[in-house]
Amino acid sequence: AGGSQVLLCAAIDAFYYTNLSPQLNAFNGGFWQTLESRVQSWGRACANGTYDKVYVAKGGTLNDLLLDFRGAPVSGGTPTTDADGFTIHGLACPSHYFMAILAEKGNTYHAIAFYVEHRADLPEKPSADDLKACAISVDELEELTGIDFFCNLPDVMEDEVEHACVLSDWTW
């Protein structure tokens, strides 16, 4: 636990304003960074033939914001959000961040999702078990976010792969 609580803007995929969201520094540089590294290793597994393709969708909840947050004072100020979940600069601050991952190998698909509370006191160097504790099925993530992930799969396949969250399908 610990670390500074600076709100920063983290680019998710590309350098567009639509991909920016305020994150606590301890969250972004700790737990979330470790989870991103784990997912990147699954993507790099395409080079050795483990997967043909790995698809990742990630973001922050905009229907569920971090309300009335008052962080510990740090150099440059104190990170805060108002009663509506917005920073002093008017940015919506998600209460949770998520990832939905789909791996393809031939005609076989595996999916897993993560739903992580946006907190500064998560483990800075989370173990595999810490990461697994945030793993859910893509169906569960769809319920929480209202987003239909991997909708380009045939419905029968989408239903099957998004329903399961099999931790042993992934290297930890």
N, C-alpha and C positions, 0 to 999 in steps of 0.2 A: 504494500500500500504506500501511497505517497506520491512524490513527484510534484512538479509544478502543475498548476491548474490554469494555464494560459489557454484561452480560446484562440484557435488558429483556423485558417481556411485550408482545407485539404482538397486538392484536385483528385477526383475519383478516377477518371479515365482519360480525359483530355482537358486542355486548358480553355474551357468555356465557363462562363459564369453560371450556366445551368448545372455544372458539375461541382460547384463549390458549396461547402457547408461548414459551419463552425464546429470544430471538435476541440475537446479538452486535450491539451498537450500530453498529459500522462496517459490518456486513452489512446490517442493517435500514435504516440511513440512507444507504446508498450503493448497492451493486449491486441489492439487492432493491427498493429504492424506485424506482430507474430502470426496472427491469423492470415494476413495477406501473404506473408512469406510461405506459409504452409500451402496456401492455394496456388501460389506461383510455382512451388515445387511440383504440384500435380500437373500444372501446365507444361513445365519443362519435361515431364515424363513422356510427353509426345515424342521427344527426340530419341528415346530409347525403345519406343514401340509399345509402351504400357497403354497409352491411349492414342487414338487417331486425332481427336480434337477435344478440347476442354473449353466450355463456354461459361462465362462468369457474368452475373448481373449483380450489382451491389449499389447500395445507397443508404439514405437515412429516412426515417419515418417523418413524413410531413403532416400526417394526420394525428401524430402523437408527439408533442414537443416537450422539451425540458423546461418546465415551468418554475419560475421564481428561484432560479439557481443563484446561489451566492458562494462563489469560490473563495478560497483563501487568497489574501493579497499576495501578488507577485510583482516582480519588476515590471513597471509599465501600467499597473492598475490591478483591479479586481474583476475577474470575469463574472458577468452576471447575465441573467435573462429576466424578462419581466413576467407578469402574471399570464401573459399570452404565449410565452416561450420564445420571445424575440430578443436578440442582442441589442445593445445601445445603437448599433448601426442598422437595425431593422432586418437582420437576417434570422430566418427561422432556424432554431437550434433543435435538432432531433433528439428525442429521448432514447432512441435505439438506432443502431446501424445493422444492416443485414447484408447477406450474400446468398445467392442461389447459384449452385455449381452443377453443371451437367457434363459428364465425361462420356465420350463416344469411342467405342472400339468395335469396328465392324458393324454388326447389327445389334450390339449390346450397349445398353446405356445404364449409367449409374447417376444418381442425383443425391445431393445433400444441400442443406441450407443452414445458415447460422443467423441467430437473432441475438444481438448483444446489447445489453443496457449501456448507455453512454454515461459512464462513471469514471472518475479519476482514481478510485480505490481498487480497481481490478488488478490482478497480478501483473506486474510489469513484464515479467518473463513467464508467461503462462505455460504450464505443462500440457502435454497432449490431453490429459484428463480434463484440464480446465477448458480447453477448446471443445472437447467432446460434449461437455456439459451445456454448451450453447448450441449444439447441433439439433436440428429438427428436420422434419420432412419439408419438401417444397410445398406440399399441400398446406401444411400448417403455416408456413411463411405467407402463402397467398391469402390465407384467412386473416392474418395479422396486418398485412399491408394493403390488401385489396388489389394487388397486382397479379396478373396472369403470366407467370414465367413460362418460357419454353412452349409457347402456344403454337409454334410452327411444327411441332411433332404431331404425327397422326394421333387422334384423340385416344385410341386404345393404348398406344404406347405412352402417351403423356400421362394418362391416368395411372398406369402401372408404375412408371418410374418416379413420378412425383409423390406417390403415396408412401413409398418406402424411404426409410433413413437407416441404411445398413452401414454402420461404422466400419465394419470389417472390409467393406469395398474400397477403403481408402488407406493409404499409407500415412502413418502418424509419426 
